[in-house]
Amino acid sequence: MAVEVYRNRTRRLWSVRECGRVIGHAPAIALIGVTLRASEAARIRCLRSGARDVHA
């Protein structure tokens, strides 16, 4: 089952999304077989501003 996981800053939990729909929240997540993807636009913005940023 492939899902997307991201940190929900409002709830202060991890949100788990499948097919574009949030299916749950969790205080902790263990990831197996992960593929990390970073936005190229976010990477360039980070380089341009010189500020450290999380963009993965």
C-alpha positions, 0 to 999 in steps of 0.5 A: 500500500503506497501512501503519502505522509506529511507533518500536519503542523495544526494538529501536531501529528503525522497525516497519512494520505492515500489517493489524495485523501487523508485516511488517518493521523498518528503521533509517530510513524515508522517508514519502510521502503521509503522514496523521498522526493523534494520539490525542485522549486523549493530547493531553488528557493532555499538556495536563493534565500540562503535560509535553511528550509525543509523542502523534502 
